[in-house]
Amino acid sequence: MKKRIFVILLLLIFTAGCAKTARISRPSIARVVSEEIAGPEPYFTIGERFTYLIAWKGIPVGTATATIEELTTFKEYEVYKIVVIAKTNDFLSKLYKVEDRFISYMDKDKLISRHYEAIQSEGNYRKHLVVDYDFQKYTATYKNLKDGSVKTCRIEKNVRDPVSAAYFFRTVPLRVGDKIKITVNLNEKNYDIFGDIDKRANITLSEMGTFDAFLIKPYIKLKGKRQRRANVWGYLSADKKRLGLFGLLKVLEIPWIGQVTATLKKVEYISSP
């Protein structure tokens, strides 16, 4: 994995251009105290698509889209089918192409994971993994469709895959000072992700305008031990839509990687398949 990252970053040195990210400022104290925060919507809109610009040290390297494709049925459960696609831009794809697809089937009522797929294509690396969640036996079954291997692990009551966890977070009522906990199942392990709601801010995106937002500072624990491989923080709009506006990742294990950012570029409402 580290070798693939190293190759990617070397190639990025030869790219050109600068990504337009976000401008952040603090709102007045009077506004923060007096303004009522809208509650989140308890449901999602079919066809909603977010498009993000991904940048490394201010250099555009790719895009990511997150789409609620449809409301469907999986094993008799009504679920949202959510598809996230991350890929390199045209220039970088000629040197090192990345196109990853992550699909989550999230229970419409309980907002927990029923099924998850990860289809990854990064240079010469290929992976196709499917995960089924059984909340009667509290197990997750991992099937590797490349080599045919099958593994299981224990899960907790309200465990979620990474995609459904992000969408569930959009439904949680928030106030500054809150600490939110979500358990995420990934790589046959259960991670406790804590989100500190640090403060309010105004954030201006070049193509989206200005939003009132929460600053979220998440951190991860595995078996009670805090993981310190990276620093992550992001901004979520303080309106009922709870849009993911801007995020930053700084890898601590490999300091010279620097910062990777994701900036919301547009929100669309497309037709259901």
DRENVEXGU-76104 format. One record per residue (C-alpha): residue number from 0; residue in one letter; y, x, z. Coordinates in steps of 0.001 Angstrom, whole numbers, plus 524288, in hexadecimal, padded with zeros to 5 digits. Example, Ala and Ser with C-alpha at 12.3 -4.5 7.8 and 13.67 -1.06 7.14 Angstrom:
<sites>
- resi:resn:y:x:z
- 0:A:7EE6C:8300C:81E78
- 1:S:7FBDC:83566:81BE4
</sites>
This chain:
<sites>
- resi:resn:y:x:z
- 0:M:80000:80000:80000
- 1:K:80995:80ACC:803B7
- 2:K:80667:811E4:7F717
- 3:R:809CB:805D7:7EF12
- 4:I:816BB:8045C:7F64E
- 5:F:819F0:812B1:7F3E4
- 6:V:81792:81132:7E542
- 7:I:81FEB:80500:7E480
- 8:L:82B68:80B42:7EB81
- 9:L:82B21:8175E:7E2FF
- 10:L:82BF1:80EC2:7D708
- 11:L:8374E:80713:7DC9C
- 12:I:83FB3:81342:7DCDF
- 13:F:840BA:81201:7CE21
- 14:T:8456C:803F0:7CE43
- 15:A:853BE:80071:7CD0F
- 16:G:85CA4:7F5D7:7D21B
- 17:C:8606A:7F06B:7DF3B
- 18:A:85BBB:7E3EB:7E579
- 19:K:8659F:7DA29:7EA86
- 20:T:860E3:7D6DC:7F820
- 21:A:86813:7CFE5:80316
- 22:R:874FF:7D073:80A55
- 23:I:873ED:7CCEF:818BC
- 24:S:87E79:7C943:82293
- 25:R:87F00:7C300:82FFC
- 26:P:8841D:7B501:83162
- 27:S:88E7D:7B208:83B90
- 28:I:889C6:7AFA3:84976
- 29:A:8905F:7A24D:84971
- 30:R:888E4:79E6B:83D48
- 31:V:87BD5:7A2CB:842B8
- 32:V:87DF4:79B59:84F75
- 33:S:8833E:78EC8:8497E
- 34:E:87B1E:78D87:83D3E
- 35:E:86E99:785B1:83E21
- 36:I:862F1:78C13:8377C
- 37:A:85BA1:7834D:82E1A
- 38:G:84D64:780F2:8314B
- 39:P:84368:785B6:82754
- 40:E:83D0B:77C7B:81DC7
- 41:P:82F40:778C4:82251
- 42:Y:829E1:7790B:81473
- 43:F:82AC4:78116:807FE
- 44:T:82F41:77D63:7FA68
- 45:I:8250F:77E57:7EFB2
- 46:G:82A07:7871F:7E4D5
- 47:E:83304:78F1D:7ED8C
- 48:R:833CF:79D23:7E896
- 49:F:83AE6:7A8B6:7EE92
- 50:T:83D90:7B4DF:7E671
- 51:Y:8408C:7C1C6:7ED32
- 52:L:845A5:7CEAC:7E825
- 53:I:83E04:7DA11:7EDF3
- 54:A:8454E:7E6FD:7EF37
- 55:W:84253:7F48B:7F468
- 56:K:84E33:7FC08:7F977
- 57:G:856B7:7F2F4:7F164
- 58:I:84EC8:7F4EC:7E4EF
- 59:P:848E1:7E87C:7DEF9
- 60:V:83A24:7EA1A:7DE2F
- 61:G:834D5:7DC63:7DC54
- 62:T:83501:7CE0E:7DFBE
- 63:A:82D79:7C4B8:7E853
- 64:T:82C2D:7B60E:7E6F1
- 65:A:8271F:7AC42:7F0DC
- 66:T:82397:79ED8:7EB81
- 67:I:81E53:7927B:7F1CF
- 68:E:8165B:78EB8:7E5F3
- 69:E:81042:781F3:7EA28
- 70:L:80AF4:7792C:7F4C0
- 71:T:7FC50:778CF:7F2AF
- 72:T:7EF48:777C0:7F9C8
- 73:F:7E6C1:782CE:7FEB7
- 74:K:7D9D6:77F51:80547
- 75:E:7DEF5:771A3:80856
- 76:Y:7EB77:776E5:80E78
- 77:E:7F8B7:773DB:80885
- 78:V:7FF36:780F3:80632
- 79:Y:80B24:78762:80042
- 80:K:80774:79154:7F5DE
- 81:I:81127:79C8E:7F730
- 82:V:81144:7A7E1:7ED94
- 83:V:81865:7B4BF:7EFC9
- 84:I:81960:7BE65:7E481
- 85:A:81EF5:7CC1E:7E5ED
- 86:K:82077:7D50A:7DA2F
- 87:T:82796:7E111:7D592
- 88:N:832B8:7E024:7CBD8
- 89:D:83115:7E35B:7BD5C
- 90:F:834FE:7F19A:7BE79
- 91:L:82C55:7F4FF:7C9F7
- 92:S:820F9:7ED20:7C470
- 93:K:8203A:7F6BB:7B90C
- 94:L:81DA1:8018F:7C2E6
- 95:Y:8169F:7FACE:7CE0E
- 96:K:81474:7EC39:7CCC6
- 97:V:81305:7E3A7:7D8AD
- 98:E:80FF9:7D523:7D7F7
- 99:D:80ACB:7CF0D:7E46A
- 100:R:807E6:7C0B6:7E68C
- 101:F:805B9:7BA52:7F3D3
- 102:I:80178:7AC22:7F4D6
- 103:S:80167:7A428:80147
- 104:Y:7FBE7:79697:80380
- 105:M:8036C:791F5:80F76
- 106:D:7FF87:78593:816A3
- 107:K:80A34:77B6D:81448
- 108:D:809FA:775D3:82201
- 109:K:80601:78136:82AC7
- 110:L:80C56:78BEF:82273
- 111:I:800A7:794E0:824B2
- 112:S:7F8F3:79C90:81A7F
- 113:R:7ED4E:7965A:813CF
- 114:H:7EB70:7A050:808E8
- 115:Y:7F1F5:7ACE1:80465
- 116:E:7F0C0:7B5A3:7F874
- 117:A:7F61A:7C337:7F5BA
- 118:I:7F56D:7C7EA:7E79B
- 119:Q:7FB3E:7D584:7E69C
- 120:S:7FD80:7DE2E:7DAC7
- 121:E:8049B:7EAEE:7DDEF
- 122:G:80307:7F5D1:7D402
- 123:N:7F447:7F7E6:7D324
- 124:Y:7F1CC:7F0F4:7E008
- 125:R:7EBDA:7E350:7DF80
- 126:K:7E880:7D9B7:7EA49
- 127:H:7E495:7CB62:7EA97
- 128:L:7E242:7C606:7F824
- 129:V:7E043:7B7FA:7FCA0
- 130:V:7E085:7B366:80AB8
- 131:D:7DBAF:7A65D:81010
- 132:Y:7DFA3:7A1CE:81DA3
- 133:D:7D677:799A8:8260A
- 134:F:7DD6C:793DB:831D6
- 135:Q:7D10B:78DAA:83719
- 136:K:7C9F5:79AA9:83841
- 137:Y:7D6C6:7A258:8397D
- 138:T:7D2D6:7AC08:82F1A
- 139:A:7D8EB:7B17D:822B8
- 140:T:7CFBB:7B53C:817B0
- 141:Y:7D464:7C01B:80EBB
- 142:K:7CE55:7C109:80131
- 143:N:7D130:7CCC2:7F893
- 144:L:7CF58:7C7F2:7EAA3
- 145:K:7CF93:7D5DC:7E561
- 146:D:7C3C7:7DB3F:7ECA8
- 147:G:7BDA9:7CE98:7F1C5
- 148:S:7BEC2:7D257:8001F
- 149:V:7C075:7C7D1:80A86
- 150:K:7C617:7C9D7:8182F
- 151:T:7C9DE:7C0C8:8234A
- 152:C:7D30E:7C1C9:82ECF
- 153:R:7D72C:7B94A:83A28
- 154:I:7E3DE:7B1B0:83932
- 155:E:7EC7E:7AA52:842AB
- 156:K:7F01C:79BFB:842EB
- 157:N:7FC80:79C77:83ABD
- 158:V:7FA70:7A8C5:832B9
- 159:R:80141:7AA18:825A0
- 160:D:800A6:7B2EC:819D8
- 161:P:80D0D:7BACE:816C2
- 162:V:8123B:7B0E3:80CEA
- 163:S:81025:7A48F:814FB
- 164:A:815A3:7AB9F:820F1
- 165:A:8227B:7ADF2:819DF
- 166:Y:82370:79FAF:815D1
- 167:F:81FA4:79AC2:8234C
- 168:F:82AB8:7A2D4:82910
- 169:R:83441:79ADF:820DB
- 170:T:83082:78E94:8287D
- 171:V:832E8:79438:8361A
- 172:P:83F66:78FEE:83D40
- 173:L:8476C:79C26:84029
- 174:R:85207:7A040:849A8
- 175:V:857DA:7AD9A:84C16
- 176:G:84FE6:7B43F:856BC
- 177:D:8432D:7AD6E:85342
- 178:K:836A2:7B528:85194
- 179:I:82CED:7AF5B:847F8
- 180:K:81E82:7B320:84765
- 181:I:81590:7B127:83BA4
- 182:T:8079B:7B632:83A58
- 183:V:80456:7BB7C:82CD4
- 184:N:7F6AF:7BE91:827FB
- 185:L:7F65B:7CA14:81E8F
- 186:N:7EC38:7D48B:81B42
- 187:E:7E279:7CE27:82484
- 188:K:7EBBF:7CFA1:83002
- 189:N:7F494:7C662:8379B
- 190:Y:80278:7CB41:83928
- 191:D:80C54:7C52F:84278
- 192:I:81984:7C52F:83BC7
- 193:F:8253B:7C31A:8449D
- 194:G:83287:7BF7C:83F20
- 195:D:83EA6:7C1CC:84754
- 196:I:849CC:7B8DD:8433A
- 197:D:85429:7C33C:8454A
- 198:K:86127:7BD64:8410F
- 199:R:8689D:7B522:8373A
- 200:A:86FAA:7BAC7:82B88
- 201:N:8762A:7B76C:81EAF
- 202:I:86EB7:7BD31:81339
- 203:T:873DC:7BD73:80553
- 204:L:86A83:7BF09:7F9E9
- 205:S:87067:7C2AE:7ECCC
- 206:E:8696D:7B7D4:7E564
- 207:M:867B4:7AD9E:7F012
- 208:G:87463:7AD0B:7F7BA
- 209:T:876CE:7ADAD:80670
- 210:F:86D9F:7A872:810EF
- 211:D:86DAD:7A6E1:81F88
- 212:A:86148:7ADD8:823C2
- 213:F:85898:7B276:82ECF
- 214:L:8551C:7C0D1:83015
- 215:I:8466E:7C1E0:83274
- 216:K:84069:7CE59:837E3
- 217:P:83189:7CD5E:8373F
- 218:Y:827C2:7D6B8:83D24
- 219:I:818E8:7D702:83D3B
- 220:K:80E9C:7D84E:847CF
- 221:L:80024:7DA9C:84595
- 222:K:7F75C:7D84E:85161
- 223:G:8036F:7D8A5:85A03
- 224:K:80844:7E5C1:854DA
- 225:R:81507:7E644:84D57
- 226:Q:813FC:7EBDD:83FA1
- 227:R:81EFB:7F523:83BE4
- 228:R:81C29:7F849:82DB2
- 229:A:8287D:7F1E0:8287E
- 230:N:83549:7EB6A:82C3A
- 231:V:837DF:7DE23:8263E
- 232:W:8431A:7D4AB:8275B
- 233:G:84828:7C969:81F50
- 234:Y:8516A:7BDE4:81E59
- 235:L:84D72:7AF93:81DDA
- 236:S:8575F:7A510:81A77
- 237:A:85B92:79CA5:82600
- 238:D:85B56:7900F:81E07
- 239:K:8500C:78681:81CE7
- 240:K:84A5A:78DAE:81121
- 241:R:847E7:79A27:81915
- 242:L:848CA:7A2F6:80D24
- 243:G:8441F:7B0FB:80E1F
- 244:L:850AC:7B7AE:809C0
- 245:F:84F32:7C643:80B7C
- 246:G:8454B:7CF86:81165
- 247:L:8442A:7DE1B:813B8
- 248:L:83825:7E688:815FA
- 249:K:838C0:7F489:81AC9
- 250:V:82BC2:7FBCF:81B42
- 251:L:82B2C:80475:82761
- 252:E:81E43:80B05:82400
- 253:I:8242F:8110D:817C0
- 254:P:832BE:8131E:81AF1
- 255:W:836DC:817CF:80D61
- 256:I:83334:80ABC:80775
- 257:G:83FCA:8051A:80CEB
- 258:Q:8432F:7F6D0:80BD2
- 259:V:83D8B:7EC1D:80358
- 260:T:84547:7DF7D:80270
- 261:A:842BB:7D1C5:7FD6D
- 262:T:84E85:7C97D:7F9B8
- 263:L:84E00:7BB1E:7F61B
- 264:K:85276:7B9D7:7E806
- 265:K:85069:7AB69:7E528
- 266:V:84A16:79ED9:7E9C1
- 267:E:8440A:795B1:7DFD3
- 268:Y:83CBF:788CC:7E017
- 269:I:832E5:788EB:7D50F
- 270:S:8296C:77EB1:7D031
- 271:S:81C2A:77E06:7D6B2
- 272:P:810C6:782A8:7CE12
</sites>
